[in-house]
Amino acid sequence: MTEPINIAFIGLGVMGGPMAGHLAQAGYKVTAYNRSPERAAHWQATWSEEDLAIAFAETPAKAAEGADVAFTCVGNDEDLLSVLEGDSGVLALLPQGALLVDHTTTSANIARSVGERCANLDIGFVDAPVSGGQAGAENGQLAIMCGGSEEAVERARPVMDCYAKSIVHVGPTGAGQTAKMANQMCIAGVLGGLSEAIRLAQGAGLDLDKTYQAISGGAAQSWQMDNRWATMVQDKFDFGFAIDWMRKDLGYALEEAKRLGLSSPISALVDQFYADVQAQGGNRLDTSALITRLPKVKDTK
């Protein structure tokens, strides 16, 4: 197959919208579908530049008709199946020999199932969840973890390069999703510790800027510390990746761990902490809002 020209992109949300924009900027012919017309209009308003445009289809199937590569970036397992299956789904009209790349964070089971369905239709498949958040998508700096055959991943790589900082082929179909589960477990654990550390520093009356400077240069350093310490201190939690989505992802991770006979007590505990934040109305806040579960205490000085 020659370099893909015709691209279908299904899902123009916080992550998918910027990805589709980068593809259009790179010169690919993009046809998109989004379940919400308002979101499509928002994309047009955000990405309306001279000589930058994409076509919009009435159904996922129409978007995929004649495409060399179809991308999906929706919410969860059920959302993915809703845009893939049936007469109006992507797989109804995506041509034989084409490639389907799924950027949704799903269960590993659904990735393996979709992979089998695509194989039966002579369509390549890559499960390719991403990490980097809204900023990573907007800046074209996403980390992409891929599951699938080497051939399928290599076909997808030059297209995904438009919005990727790194692309790693982890293993067979489903491996990308499992790697994303590990990614989310790491984030959850780090934010749990970071939340408690900030509250300790506040309670002790420490200078929080100097505390950050002191500990971020050593073994405690992390992306979350570098990018969320200051905003957590300021009670700012509007960064695009909602707690609702983190709980969905942790649910997949805990389910997969159980299937493998593994214990994940820290992830399970932080998941319940996030449930507490949801109960406080924090469903759509950034994952760093985990700190709001811990009350501030008066300075001990």
MIDOSE-1310 file (N, C-alpha, C; in nm, 2 decimals, decimal comma, always signed):
residues 301
mtep	+0,08/-0,12/+0,00/+0,00/+0,00/+0,00/+0,09/+0,12/+0,00; +0,05/+0,22/-0,08/+0,13/+0,35/-0,09/+0,09/+0,43/+0,03; +0,16/+0,54/+0,05/+0,13/+0,63/+0,16/-0,02/+0,67/+0,16; -0,09/+0,66/+0,27/-0,23/+0,69/+0,27/-0,26/+0,83/+0,23
inia	-0,37/+0,85/+0,16/-0,41/+0,98/+0,12/-0,54/+1,02/+0,18; -0,64/+0,92/+0,17/-0,77/+0,95/+0,22/-0,79/+0,90/+0,37; -0,82/+0,99/+0,46/-0,83/+0,96/+0,60/-0,97/+0,98/+0,65; -1,02/+0,88/+0,72/-1,15/+0,90/+0,79/-1,12/+0,92/+0,94
figl	-1,18/+1,01/+1,01/-1,16/+1,03/+1,15/-1,29/+1,04/+1,22; -1,31/+0,95/+1,31/-1,43/+0,94/+1,39/-1,41/+0,98/+1,53; -1,47/+1,09/+1,57/-1,46/+1,14/+1,71/-1,37/+1,27/+1,72; -1,44/+1,38/+1,73/-1,36/+1,51/+1,73/-1,37/+1,57/+1,87
gvmg	-1,34/+1,49/+1,97/-1,35/+1,54/+2,11/-1,22/+1,61/+2,15; -1,19/+1,62/+2,28/-1,08/+1,69/+2,33/-0,95/+1,63/+2,27; -0,94/+1,50/+2,25/-0,82/+1,44/+2,19/-0,83/+1,43/+2,04; -0,94/+1,38/+1,99/-0,96/+1,35/+1,85/-0,96/+1,48/+1,77
gpma	-1,02/+1,58/+1,82/-1,03/+1,71/+1,74/-0,89/+1,76/+1,70; -0,80/+1,77/+1,79/-0,66/+1,82/+1,75/-0,59/+1,72/+1,66; -0,61/+1,59/+1,68/-0,55/+1,49/+1,60/-0,59/+1,51/+1,45; -0,73/+1,52/+1,43/-0,78/+1,54/+1,30/-0,72/+1,67/+1,24
ghla	-0,71/+1,77/+1,32/-0,65/+1,90/+1,28/-0,51/+1,88/+1,23; -0,43/+1,81/+1,30/-0,29/+1,79/+1,26/-0,28/+1,71/+1,13; -0,37/+1,62/+1,11/-0,37/+1,54/+0,99/-0,41/+1,63/+0,87; -0,51/+1,72/+0,89/-0,54/+1,81/+0,78/-0,43/+1,91/+0,75
qagy	-0,36/+1,96/+0,86/-0,25/+2,05/+0,84/-0,14/+1,98/+0,76; -0,12/+1,85/+0,78/-0,02/+1,77/+0,71/-0,05/+1,75/+0,56; -0,17/+1,78/+0,52/-0,21/+1,77/+0,38/-0,29/+1,65/+0,35; -0,33/+1,57/+0,45/-0,41/+1,45/+0,42/-0,56/+1,50/+0,39
kvta	-0,62/+1,42/+0,31/-0,76/+1,45/+0,28/-0,85/+1,38/+0,39; -0,91/+1,46/+0,47/-0,97/+1,40/+0,59/-1,12/+1,42/+0,58; -1,19/+1,31/+0,61/-1,34/+1,31/+0,62/-1,37/+1,27/+0,76; -1,45/+1,35/+0,83/-1,47/+1,32/+0,97/-1,62/+1,30/+1,00
ynrs	-1,64/+1,23/+1,11/-1,77/+1,21/+1,17/-1,77/+1,23/+1,32; -1,87/+1,31/+1,37/-1,88/+1,32/+1,51/-2,03/+1,31/+1,55; -2,05/+1,24/+1,66/-2,19/+1,21/+1,69/-2,27/+1,34/+1,73; -2,19/+1,44/+1,78/-2,25/+1,57/+1,82/-2,22/+1,67/+1,71
pera	-2,32/+1,72/+1,65/-2,30/+1,83/+1,55/-2,24/+1,95/+1,61; -2,26/+1,98/+1,74/-2,20/+2,09/+1,80/-2,05/+2,08/+1,81; -2,01/+1,96/+1,84/-1,86/+1,93/+1,84/-1,80/+1,95/+1,71; -1,87/+1,91/+1,60/-1,82/+1,93/+1,47/-1,80/+2,08/+1,44
ahwq	-1,91/+2,16/+1,48/-1,90/+2,30/+1,46/-1,79/+2,36/+1,54; -1,77/+2,31/+1,66/-1,66/+2,36/+1,74/-1,52/+2,34/+1,67; -1,51/+2,22/+1,61/-1,39/+2,19/+1,54/-1,36/+2,29/+1,43; -1,47/+2,31/+1,35/-1,45/+2,41/+1,24/-1,41/+2,55/+1,29
atws	-1,47/+2,59/+1,40/-1,44/+2,72/+1,46/-1,29/+2,73/+1,51; -1,25/+2,61/+1,57/-1,11/+2,61/+1,63/-1,01/+2,60/+1,52; -1,03/+2,52/+1,42/-0,93/+2,48/+1,32/-0,95/+2,55/+1,19; -1,04/+2,65/+1,18/-1,06/+2,72/+1,05/-0,94/+2,81/+1,02
eedl	-0,86/+2,76/+0,93/-0,75/+2,83/+0,88/-0,75/+2,83/+0,73; -0,68/+2,92/+0,67/-0,67/+2,93/+0,52/-0,62/+2,79/+0,47; -0,69/+2,74/+0,38/-0,65/+2,61/+0,31/-0,65/+2,49/+0,41; -0,71/+2,50/+0,52/-0,73/+2,39/+0,61/-0,88/+2,36/+0,63
aiaf	-0,92/+2,25/+0,58/-1,06/+2,21/+0,59/-1,07/+2,06/+0,59; -1,18/+2,01/+0,65/-1,21/+1,86/+0,63/-1,35/+1,85/+0,60; -1,39/+1,74/+0,53/-1,53/+1,72/+0,50/-1,59/+1,65/+0,62; -1,72/+1,66/+0,63/-1,80/+1,59/+0,73/-1,90/+1,50/+0,67
aetp	-1,91/+1,38/+0,73/-2,00/+1,28/+0,68/-2,12/+1,26/+0,77; -2,23/+1,21/+0,72/-2,35/+1,19/+0,80/-2,34/+1,07/+0,89; -2,26/+0,97/+0,86/-2,24/+0,85/+0,93/-2,10/+0,81/+0,94; -2,06/+0,72/+1,03/-1,92/+0,67/+1,03/-1,89/+0,59/+0,90
akaa	-1,99/+0,52/+0,85/-1,97/+0,44/+0,73/-1,94/+0,53/+0,61; -2,01/+0,64/+0,60/-1,98/+0,73/+0,49/-1,85/+0,80/+0,50; -1,81/+0,83/+0,62/-1,67/+0,88/+0,64/-1,56/+0,78/+0,60; -1,59/+0,66/+0,63/-1,49/+0,55/+0,60/-1,49/+0,50/+0,45
egad	-1,59/+0,54/+0,38/-1,61/+0,49/+0,24/-1,49/+0,54/+0,16; -1,41/+0,45/+0,10/-1,30/+0,49/+0,02/-1,17/+0,53/+0,09; -1,17/+0,52/+0,23/-1,06/+0,57/+0,31/-0,95/+0,46/+0,30; -0,82/+0,51/+0,30/-0,71/+0,43/+0,32/-0,68/+0,39/+0,46
vaft	-0,71/+0,49/+0,55/-0,69/+0,47/+0,70/-0,81/+0,53/+0,76; -0,87/+0,46/+0,86/-0,98/+0,51/+0,94/-0,93/+0,52/+1,09; -0,95/+0,63/+1,15/-0,91/+0,65/+1,29/-1,04/+0,66/+1,37; -1,04/+0,60/+1,49/-1,15/+0,62/+1,58/-1,09/+0,67/+1,72
cvgn	-1,16/+0,77/+1,77/-1,12/+0,82/+1,90/-1,25/+0,87/+1,98; -1,31/+0,77/+2,05/-1,44/+0,80/+2,11/-1,42/+0,77/+2,26; -1,53/+0,73/+2,33/-1,52/+0,73/+2,48/-1,48/+0,60/+2,54; -1,55/+0,49/+2,50/-1,53/+0,36/+2,57/-1,57/+0,25/+2,48
dedl	-1,57/+0,13/+2,54/-1,60/+0,01/+2,46/-1,73/+0,02/+2,38; -1,84/+0,06/+2,45/-1,97/+0,07/+2,39/-1,97/+0,18/+2,28; -1,90/+0,29/+2,30/-1,90/+0,40/+2,20/-1,82/+0,35/+2,08; -1,71/+0,27/+2,10/-1,64/+0,22/+1,99/-1,72/+0,13/+1,90
lsvl	-1,79/+0,03/+1,97/-1,87/-0,06/+1,89/-1,98/+0,02/+1,82; -2,04/+0,12/+1,87/-2,15/+0,20/+1,81/-2,10/+0,26/+1,68; -1,98/+0,30/+1,67/-1,93/+0,36/+1,55/-1,87/+0,27/+1,45; -1,84/+0,14/+1,49/-1,78/+0,04/+1,40/-1,89/-0,05/+1,34
egds	-1,99/-0,09/+1,42/-2,08/-0,20/+1,38/-2,20/-0,15/+1,31; -2,27/-0,24/+1,24/-2,40/-0,20/+1,18/-2,39/-0,14/+1,04; -2,50/-0,11/+0,98/-2,50/-0,06/+0,84/-2,44/+0,08/+0,84; -2,44/+0,15/+0,95/-2,39/+0,29/+0,95/-2,25/+0,30/+1,01
gvla	-2,19/+0,18/+1,04/-2,06/+0,18/+1,11/-1,95/+0,18/+1,01; -1,83/+0,21/+1,07/-1,71/+0,22/+0,99/-1,68/+0,09/+0,91; -1,70/-0,02/+0,97/-1,66/-0,15/+0,90/-1,76/-0,19/+0,79; -1,87/-0,12/+0,78/-1,97/-0,15/+0,67/-1,91/-0,10/+0,54
llpq	-1,83/+0,00/+0,53/-1,79/+0,06/+0,40/-1,63/+0,08/+0,39; -1,56/+0,05/+0,50/-1,41/+0,06/+0,49/-1,36/-0,04/+0,40; -1,29/-0,01/+0,30/-1,25/-0,10/+0,19/-1,16/-0,21/+0,25; -1,16/-0,33/+0,18/-1,06/-0,43/+0,21/-0,92/-0,38/+0,18
gall	-0,83/-0,42/+0,26/-0,69/-0,37/+0,25/-0,66/-0,24/+0,32; -0,77/-0,17/+0,37/-0,75/-0,05/+0,45/-0,70/-0,08/+0,59; -0,68/+0,03/+0,66/-0,63/+0,01/+0,80/-0,72/+0,09/+0,90; -0,75/+0,02/+1,01/-0,83/+0,09/+1,12/-0,73/+0,11/+1,23
vdht	-0,72/+0,23/+1,28/-0,64/+0,26/+1,40/-0,73/+0,32/+1,51; -0,74/+0,25/+1,62/-0,83/+0,30/+1,73/-0,75/+0,37/+1,84; -0,77/+0,50/+1,86/-0,71/+0,58/+1,96/-0,79/+0,58/+2,09; -0,91/+0,52/+2,09/-0,99/+0,51/+2,21/-0,92/+0,43/+2,32
ttsa	-0,93/+0,47/+2,44/-0,88/+0,38/+2,55/-1,00/+0,29/+2,59; -0,98/+0,16/+2,56/-1,08/+0,06/+2,58/-1,03/-0,05/+2,66; -1,11/-0,16/+2,68/-1,06/-0,28/+2,74/-0,97/-0,35/+2,64; -0,88/-0,44/+2,69/-0,80/-0,52/+2,60/-0,89/-0,62/+2,52
niar	-1,00/-0,67/+2,59/-1,08/-0,77/+2,53/-1,15/-0,71/+2,40; -1,20/-0,59/+2,41/-1,26/-0,53/+2,29/-1,16/-0,51/+2,18; -1,04/-0,47/+2,22/-0,94/-0,45/+2,11/-0,91/-0,59/+2,04; -0,90/-0,69/+2,12/-0,88/-0,82/+2,05/-1,00/-0,86/+1,97
svge	-1,12/-0,83/+2,01/-1,24/-0,87/+1,94/-1,24/-0,79/+1,81; -1,22/-0,66/+1,81/-1,22/-0,58/+1,69/-1,11/-0,62/+1,60; -0,99/-0,66/+1,65/-0,89/-0,71/+1,57/-0,92/-0,83/+1,49; -0,99/-0,92/+1,55/-1,04/-1,05/+1,49/-1,14/-1,01/+1,38
rcan	-1,23/-0,92/+1,41/-1,33/-0,88/+1,31/-1,27/-0,82/+1,19; -1,17/-0,73/+1,21/-1,10/-0,67/+1,10/-1,02/-0,77/+1,02; -0,96/-0,87/+1,08/-0,88/-0,97/+1,01/-0,98/-1,05/+0,92; -1,10/-1,08/+0,96/-1,20/-1,15/+0,88/-1,24/-1,06/+0,76
ldig	-1,23/-0,93/+0,77/-1,26/-0,84/+0,66/-1,14/-0,80/+0,58; -1,03/-0,86/+0,60/-0,90/-0,82/+0,53/-0,87/-0,67/+0,56; -0,89/-0,62/+0,68/-0,86/-0,49/+0,72/-0,75/-0,49/+0,83; -0,65/-0,41/+0,82/-0,55/-0,41/+0,92/-0,60/-0,34/+1,04
fvda	-0,55/-0,37/+1,16/-0,60/-0,31/+1,28/-0,48/-0,28/+1,38; -0,49/-0,16/+1,44/-0,39/-0,12/+1,54/-0,47/-0,06/+1,66; -0,46/-0,12/+1,78/-0,51/-0,05/+1,90/-0,40/+0,04/+1,95; -0,43/+0,17/+1,95/-0,33/+0,27/+1,97/-0,37/+0,38/+2,07
pvsg	-0,40/+0,35/+2,19/-0,43/+0,45/+2,29/-0,32/+0,55/+2,31; -0,35/+0,66/+2,36/-0,25/+0,77/+2,37/-0,24/+0,82/+2,51; -0,12/+0,89/+2,54/-0,10/+0,96/+2,66/-0,04/+1,09/+2,63; -0,07/+1,19/+2,72/-0,02/+1,32/+2,70/-0,13/+1,43/+2,72
gqag	-0,25/+1,39/+2,73/-0,36/+1,48/+2,76/-0,39/+1,58/+2,65; -0,48/+1,67/+2,68/-0,53/+1,77/+2,59/-0,41/+1,85/+2,53; -0,32/+1,89/+2,62/-0,20/+1,97/+2,57/-0,12/+1,89/+2,47; -0,10/+1,76/+2,50/-0,02/+1,67/+2,41/-0,09/+1,66/+2,27
aeng	-0,22/+1,65/+2,27/-0,30/+1,64/+2,15/-0,29/+1,77/+2,07; -0,30/+1,88/+2,14/-0,30/+2,01/+2,07/-0,16/+2,05/+2,02; -0,06/+2,01/+2,09/+0,08/+2,04/+2,05/+0,14/+1,93/+1,96; +0,06/+1,82/+1,93/+0,12/+1,72/+1,85/+0,23/+1,64/+1,92
qlai	+0,22/+1,62/+2,05/+0,32/+1,56/+2,13/+0,27/+1,44/+2,21; +0,19/+1,36/+2,15/+0,13/+1,24/+2,22/+0,23/+1,13/+2,22; +0,22/+1,05/+2,33/+0,29/+0,92/+2,33/+0,18/+0,81/+2,29; +0,22/+0,73/+2,19/+0,12/+0,64/+2,14/+0,18/+0,50/+2,16
mcgg	+0,10/+0,41/+2,23/+0,14/+0,27/+2,26/+0,05/+0,18/+2,17; +0,11/+0,10/+2,09/+0,04/+0,03/+1,98/+0,04/-0,12/+2,00; -0,07/-0,18/+1,97/-0,08/-0,33/+1,96/-0,13/-0,36/+1,82; -0,07/-0,47/+1,77/-0,11/-0,52/+1,64/+0,01/-0,58/+1,57
seea	-0,01/-0,62/+1,45/+0,10/-0,68/+1,37/+0,21/-0,57/+1,34; +0,33/-0,61/+1,32/+0,43/-0,51/+1,28/+0,40/-0,44/+1,15; +0,34/-0,51/+1,06/+0,30/-0,45/+0,93/+0,20/-0,34/+0,95; +0,10/-0,37/+1,03/-0,01/-0,27/+1,05/+0,04/-0,15/+1,12
vera	+0,13/-0,17/+1,22/+0,18/-0,05/+1,30/+0,27/+0,03/+1,21; +0,35/-0,03/+1,12/+0,44/+0,04/+1,04/+0,36/+0,12/+0,93; +0,25/+0,07/+0,89/+0,16/+0,14/+0,80/+0,10/+0,26/+0,86; +0,07/+0,25/+0,99/+0,01/+0,36/+1,06/+0,11/+0,47/+1,10
rpvm	+0,23/+0,43/+1,13/+0,33/+0,52/+1,19/+0,35/+0,65/+1,11; +0,37/+0,65/+0,98/+0,39/+0,78/+0,92/+0,27/+0,88/+0,93; +0,15/+0,83/+0,94/+0,03/+0,91/+0,96/+0,03/+0,96/+1,10; +0,05/+0,87/+1,20/+0,04/+0,91/+1,34/+0,15/+1,01/+1,38
dcya	+0,26/+1,01/+1,30/+0,37/+1,10/+1,33/+0,33/+1,25/+1,33; +0,21/+1,27/+1,27/+0,16/+1,41/+1,26/+0,13/+1,47/+1,40; +0,10/+1,38/+1,49/+0,06/+1,43/+1,63/+0,13/+1,35/+1,74; +0,24/+1,28/+1,71/+0,31/+1,20/+1,81/+0,45/+1,25/+1,85
ksiv	+0,48/+1,23/+1,97/+0,61/+1,25/+2,03/+0,69/+1,12/+2,02; +0,61/+1,01/+2,05/+0,67/+0,88/+2,04/+0,57/+0,78/+2,00; +0,61/+0,68/+1,93/+0,52/+0,57/+1,89/+0,59/+0,44/+1,92; +0,54/+0,36/+2,00/+0,60/+0,23/+2,04/+0,51/+0,12/+2,01
hvgp	+0,56/+0,02/+1,94/+0,49/-0,10/+1,91/+0,52/-0,20/+2,03; +0,41/-0,21/+2,11/+0,43/-0,29/+2,24/+0,42/-0,44/+2,22; +0,33/-0,48/+2,13/+0,31/-0,62/+2,11/+0,19/-0,65/+2,02; +0,13/-0,77/+2,03/+0,01/-0,81/+1,95/-0,11/-0,73/+1,99
tgag	-0,22/-0,75/+1,91/-0,34/-0,68/+1,93/-0,38/-0,69/+2,08; -0,42/-0,58/+2,14/-0,46/-0,57/+2,28/-0,34/-0,52/+2,36; -0,22/-0,53/+2,32/-0,10/-0,49/+2,40/-0,10/-0,34/+2,42; -0,14/-0,26/+2,32/-0,15/-0,12/+2,33/-0,24/-0,08/+2,45
qtak	-0,36/-0,14/+2,45/-0,45/-0,11/+2,56/-0,40/-0,15/+2,69; -0,33/-0,26/+2,70/-0,28/-0,31/+2,83/-0,17/-0,21/+2,88; -0,09/-0,17/+2,78/+0,02/-0,07/+2,82/-0,05/+0,06/+2,87; -0,16/+0,10/+2,81/-0,23/+0,22/+2,85/-0,28/+0,20/+3,00
manq	-0,33/+0,08/+3,03/-0,37/+0,05/+3,16/-0,26/+0,07/+3,26; -0,14/+0,02/+3,23/-0,02/+0,04/+3,31/+0,01/+0,19/+3,33; -0,01/+0,26/+3,22/+0,01/+0,41/+3,22/-0,08/+0,48/+3,32; -0,21/+0,44/+3,32/-0,30/+0,50/+3,41/-0,28/+0,46/+3,55
mcia	-0,24/+0,34/+3,57/-0,21/+0,29/+3,71/-0,09/+0,38/+3,77; +0,01/+0,41/+3,68/+0,12/+0,49/+3,73/+0,07/+0,63/+3,76; -0,01/+0,69/+3,68/-0,06/+0,82/+3,70/-0,14/+0,83/+3,83; -0,23/+0,73/+3,85/-0,31/+0,73/+3,97/-0,23/+0,72/+4,10
gvlg	-0,13/+0,63/+4,10/-0,04/+0,62/+4,21/+0,04/+0,74/+4,24; +0,09/+0,80/+4,14/+0,17/+0,93/+4,16/+0,08/+1,04/+4,21; -0,04/+1,06/+4,16/-0,12/+1,16/+4,20/-0,17/+1,14/+4,35; -0,19/+1,01/+4,39/-0,22/+0,99/+4,52/-0,11/+1,03/+4,62
glse	+0,01/+1,00/+4,59/+0,12/+1,04/+4,67/+0,15/+1,19/+4,66; +0,13/+1,25/+4,55/+0,15/+1,40/+4,53/+0,05/+1,47/+4,61; -0,07/+1,43/+4,61/-0,18/+1,50/+4,69/-0,14/+1,50/+4,84; -0,10/+1,39/+4,89/-0,07/+1,38/+5,03/+0,06/+1,46/+5,06
airl	+0,15/+1,46/+4,97/+0,27/+1,54/+4,99/+0,24/+1,69/+5,00; +0,16/+1,74/+4,91/+0,12/+1,88/+4,91/+0,05/+1,92/+5,04; -0,04/+1,83/+5,08/-0,11/+1,86/+5,20/-0,02/+1,86/+5,32; +0,08/+1,77/+5,32/+0,18/+1,77/+5,43/+0,26/+1,90/+5,43
aqga	+0,30/+1,94/+5,32/+0,38/+2,07/+5,31/+0,30/+2,19/+5,35; +0,17/+2,19/+5,31/+0,08/+2,30/+5,35/+0,06/+2,30/+5,50; +0,03/+2,18/+5,56/+0,01/+2,17/+5,70/+0,12/+2,20/+5,79; +0,24/+2,18/+5,73/+0,37/+2,21/+5,81/+0,41/+2,36/+5,79
gldl	+0,33/+2,43/+5,70/+0,37/+2,57/+5,68/+0,49/+2,60/+5,60; +0,52/+2,50/+5,51/+0,64/+2,51/+5,43/+0,61/+2,61/+5,31; +0,72/+2,67/+5,26/+0,71/+2,75/+5,14/+0,69/+2,65/+5,03; +0,58/+2,65/+4,96/+0,54/+2,55/+4,87/+0,63/+2,55/+4,74
dkty	+0,66/+2,67/+4,70/+0,75/+2,69/+4,58/+0,89/+2,63/+4,61; +0,94/+2,66/+4,73/+1,08/+2,61/+4,76/+1,07/+2,46/+4,79; +0,96/+2,41/+4,84/+0,95/+2,27/+4,86/+0,95/+2,19/+4,72; +0,88/+2,25/+4,63/+0,88/+2,19/+4,49/+1,02/+2,19/+4,44
qais	+1,09/+2,30/+4,45/+1,23/+2,31/+4,40/+1,32/+2,21/+4,46; +1,30/+2,19/+4,59/+1,38/+2,10/+4,67/+1,36/+1,95/+4,63; +1,24/+1,91/+4,61/+1,21/+1,77/+4,58/+1,20/+1,73/+4,44; +1,18/+1,83/+4,35/+1,16/+1,80/+4,21/+1,29/+1,77/+4,14
ggaa	+1,40/+1,80/+4,20/+1,53/+1,78/+4,14/+1,59/+1,64/+4,18; +1,51/+1,56/+4,26/+1,56/+1,43/+4,30/+1,47/+1,32/+4,25; +1,47/+1,21/+4,33/+1,40/+1,09/+4,29/+1,25/+1,10/+4,29; +1,19/+1,21/+4,35/+1,05/+1,23/+4,36/+1,00/+1,29/+4,23
qswq	+1,08/+1,34/+4,14/+1,04/+1,41/+4,02/+0,95/+1,33/+3,94; +0,85/+1,39/+3,88/+0,76/+1,32/+3,78/+0,69/+1,43/+3,70; +0,63/+1,38/+3,59/+0,56/+1,47/+3,50/+0,44/+1,54/+3,58; +0,38/+1,46/+3,66/+0,27/+1,51/+3,74/+0,31/+1,62/+3,83
mdnr	+0,43/+1,60/+3,90/+0,48/+1,70/+3,99/+0,52/+1,83/+3,91; +0,59/+1,81/+3,80/+0,63/+1,93/+3,72/+0,51/+2,01/+3,66; +0,41/+1,94/+3,63/+0,30/+2,00/+3,56/+0,18/+2,03/+3,64; +0,17/+1,97/+3,76/+0,04/+1,98/+3,84/+0,07/+2,03/+3,98
watm	+0,19/+2,03/+4,03/+0,21/+2,08/+4,17/+0,15/+2,22/+4,19; +0,19/+2,32/+4,10/+0,15/+2,45/+4,12/+0,00/+2,47/+4,11; -0,06/+2,40/+4,01/-0,20/+2,41/+3,99/-0,28/+2,34/+4,10; -0,23/+2,23/+4,15/-0,30/+2,17/+4,27/-0,30/+2,26/+4,39
vqdk	-0,19/+2,33/+4,41/-0,17/+2,42/+4,52/-0,28/+2,54/+4,50; -0,30/+2,58/+4,38/-0,39/+2,69/+4,35/-0,53/+2,64/+4,33; -0,56/+2,52/+4,35/-0,70/+2,46/+4,33/-0,75/+2,49/+4,19; -0,66/+2,46/+4,09/-0,70/+2,48/+3,95/-0,70/+2,34/+3,89
fdfg	-0,82/+2,30/+3,83/-0,84/+2,16/+3,79/-0,91/+2,15/+3,65; -0,88/+2,25/+3,56/-0,95/+2,25/+3,43/-0,84/+2,22/+3,32; -0,81/+2,09/+3,31/-0,70/+2,05/+3,21/-0,75/+1,94/+3,12; -0,87/+1,91/+3,10/-0,92/+1,83/+2,99/-0,94/+1,68/+3,02
faid	-0,86/+1,62/+3,11/-0,88/+1,48/+3,13/-0,96/+1,45/+3,26; -1,08/+1,43/+3,25/-1,17/+1,42/+3,36/-1,16/+1,30/+3,44; -1,20/+1,31/+3,57/-1,20/+1,20/+3,66/-1,29/+1,09/+3,62; -1,40/+1,13/+3,55/-1,49/+1,02/+3,50/-1,41/+0,93/+3,40
wmrk	-1,33/+0,99/+3,32/-1,25/+0,91/+3,22/-1,14/+0,83/+3,30; -1,08/+0,88/+3,39/-0,98/+0,81/+3,47/-1,04/+0,69/+3,54; -1,16/+0,70/+3,59/-1,22/+0,59/+3,66/-1,26/+0,48/+3,56; -1,30/+0,52/+3,44/-1,33/+0,43/+3,33/-1,20/+0,35/+3,30
dlgy	-1,09/+0,42/+3,29/-0,96/+0,36/+3,25/-0,91/+0,26/+3,36; -0,93/+0,31/+3,49/-0,88/+0,22/+3,60/-0,97/+0,10/+3,61; -1,10/+0,12/+3,57/-1,19/+0,00/+3,57/-1,14/-0,11/+3,47; -1,10/-0,06/+3,36/-1,04/-0,16/+3,26/-0,92/-0,22/+3,31
alee	-0,83/-0,14/+3,38/-0,70/-0,19/+3,43/-0,73/-0,30/+3,54; -0,82/-0,27/+3,63/-0,85/-0,36/+3,74/-0,91/-0,49/+3,69; -1,00/-0,47/+3,58/-1,06/-0,59/+3,52/-0,96/-0,68/+3,46; -0,86/-0,62/+3,39/-0,76/-0,70/+3,32/-0,66/-0,76/+3,42
akrl	-0,63/-0,69/+3,53/-0,55/-0,75/+3,63/-0,62/-0,87/+3,69; -0,75/-0,86/+3,72/-0,82/-0,97/+3,78/-0,82/-1,09/+3,68; -0,84/-1,06/+3,55/-0,84/-1,17/+3,45/-0,70/-1,24/+3,45; -0,60/-1,17/+3,48/-0,46/-1,23/+3,48/-0,42/-1,29/+3,62
glss	-0,52/-1,28/+3,71/-0,49/-1,33/+3,85/-0,40/-1,25/+3,93; -0,39/-1,12/+3,90/-0,30/-1,02/+3,97/-0,38/-0,94/+4,07; -0,30/-0,89/+4,17/-0,36/-0,80/+4,27/-0,31/-0,66/+4,25; -0,40/-0,56/+4,25/-0,37/-0,42/+4,23/-0,43/-0,34/+4,34
pisa	-0,38/-0,35/+4,46/-0,45/-0,28/+4,57/-0,44/-0,13/+4,57; -0,32/-0,08/+4,52/-0,30/+0,07/+4,52/-0,40/+0,13/+4,42; -0,40/+0,07/+4,30/-0,49/+0,12/+4,20/-0,64/+0,12/+4,24; -0,67/+0,01/+4,30/-0,81/-0,01/+4,35/-0,84/+0,10/+4,46
lvdq	-0,75/+0,13/+4,54/-0,77/+0,22/+4,65/-0,78/+0,36/+4,59; -0,69/+0,40/+4,50/-0,70/+0,53/+4,44/-0,83/+0,55/+4,36; -0,87/+0,44/+4,29/-1,00/+0,44/+4,22/-1,11/+0,48/+4,31; -1,11/+0,42/+4,43/-1,22/+0,45/+4,53/-1,20/+0,60/+4,58
fyad	-1,08/+0,65/+4,59/-1,06/+0,79/+4,62/-1,12/+0,88/+4,52; -1,11/+0,84/+4,39/-1,17/+0,92/+4,28/-1,32/+0,91/+4,29; -1,37/+0,80/+4,34/-1,52/+0,79/+4,36/-1,56/+0,89/+4,46; -1,48/+0,91/+4,56/-1,52/+1,01/+4,67/-1,52/+1,15/+4,60
vqaq	-1,43/+1,18/+4,51/-1,43/+1,31/+4,45/-1,55/+1,33/+4,36; -1,59/+1,22/+4,29/-1,71/+1,22/+4,21/-1,83/+1,25/+4,29; -1,83/+1,19/+4,41/-1,95/+1,21/+4,50/-1,96/+1,36/+4,55; -1,84/+1,43/+4,54/-1,84/+1,57/+4,58/-1,87/+1,66/+4,46
ggnr	-1,90/+1,59/+4,34/-1,94/+1,67/+4,22/-1,82/+1,70/+4,13; -1,71/+1,63/+4,15/-1,59/+1,66/+4,08/-1,57/+1,57/+3,95; -1,68/+1,52/+3,90/-1,67/+1,42/+3,79/-1,59/+1,47/+3,67; -1,61/+1,60/+3,63/-1,54/+1,66/+3,51/-1,41/+1,73/+3,54
ldts	-1,37/+1,73/+3,67/-1,24/+1,79/+3,70/-1,13/+1,71/+3,65; -1,01/+1,77/+3,64/-0,89/+1,70/+3,60/-0,85/+1,60/+3,71; -0,78/+1,49/+3,67/-0,74/+1,39/+3,77/-0,66/+1,44/+3,88; -0,59/+1,56/+3,87/-0,52/+1,61/+3,98/-0,61/+1,66/+4,09
alit	-0,74/+1,67/+4,06/-0,84/+1,71/+4,17/-0,85/+1,61/+4,28; -0,78/+1,50/+4,26/-0,77/+1,40/+4,37/-0,74/+1,46/+4,50; -0,66/+1,57/+4,50/-0,62/+1,64/+4,62/-0,74/+1,70/+4,70; -0,85/+1,73/+4,63/-0,96/+1,79/+4,70/-1,03/+1,69/+4,80
rlpk	-1,00/+1,56/+4,79/-1,05/+1,47/+4,88/-0,99/+1,49/+5,02; -0,87/+1,54/+5,02/-0,79/+1,56/+5,15/-0,81/+1,71/+5,20; -0,87/+1,72/+5,31/-0,90/+1,86/+5,36/-0,77/+1,93/+5,40; -0,77/+2,06/+5,38/-0,65/+2,14/+5,42/-0,65/+2,15/+5,57
vkdt	-0,53/+2,15/+5,63/-0,52/+2,17/+5,77/-0,45/+2,30/+5,80; -0,47/+2,35/+5,92/-0,41/+2,47/+5,96/-0,26/+2,45/+5,98; -0,18/+2,55/+5,95/-0,04/+2,54/+5,97/-0,01/+2,51/+6,11; +0,09/+2,42/+6,13/+0,13/+2,38/+6,27/+0,22/+2,49/+6,33
k	+0,27/+2,58/+6,25/+0,36/+2,69/+6,31/+0,27/+2,80/+6,37
